């Protein structure tokens, strides 16, 4: 029988030590070398982001350079300007000014807002809008100021004005003039003056419609609107020396009434002596060159003679210059004084007869 030899079991510690293999440490670098390797790896990791940023910057620079080159290229130089809404004479001026403004910049780089403002300052232009028509054209749309009335300026010239009171130039012999002129507009260019002129010209349009409807416009040569509460009209033709003071409301009926009273009194007295007609409430007062005032009640019928007319003396500058000894004051004495003087003359005559 074969003997079986059983080997003695060693300790676990010895078995474990036999399976462990110790590897020698590498001697090719220190801690600084390991740090350098890590930083290089991190740097190479950021390389794609840096390239992207650099490419973006280069792209922006190329776009700017390309834009400037394209904007200054000959293909964007202005070759045509289309002007609409302007008269032929002003269209040539507008086209020339626009062409000079964009000669250096071209169509693409032109400052259209500044150009529109500059064109809007031209006389006769109310609004201007400039747009691009690429590659080489501009379109200018003009809103012109339309003449509304003829103003007699402070210097005595007759000038066309629009609805805002802006002067558009002097009248020409071939112009079709309105039935009467206007006076009293403020010739300043500030906003307050323009607002006042707008109100005056609105009143002017109301007056023109009312007087033309009543057929009275041809009898007026000029209207004074310096005070809208005291509108005055200067008559035309044989009555050119007469001023009619109409007030501020219902100017159509007021002028009609004043002319009716004036025409009635002209038949019974010297019409050339009348200098003004003043409407005061329920009365129409006629002023004469001699300083008298003739008042007539509006509701009363027209007088047939001067016996129904109340005449009161008025202060006249010419009378003040002549002094108290002037004979004109004696002619303008009240009726009561004249009657008393006549009675005294009659009493003296009767006394003379009795003595005889």
Order of alpha helices (4+ residues) and beta strands (2+ residues): alpha-alpha-beta-alpha-alpha-beta-beta-beta-beta-beta-beta-alpha-beta-beta-beta-alpha-beta-beta-beta-beta-alpha-alpha-alpha
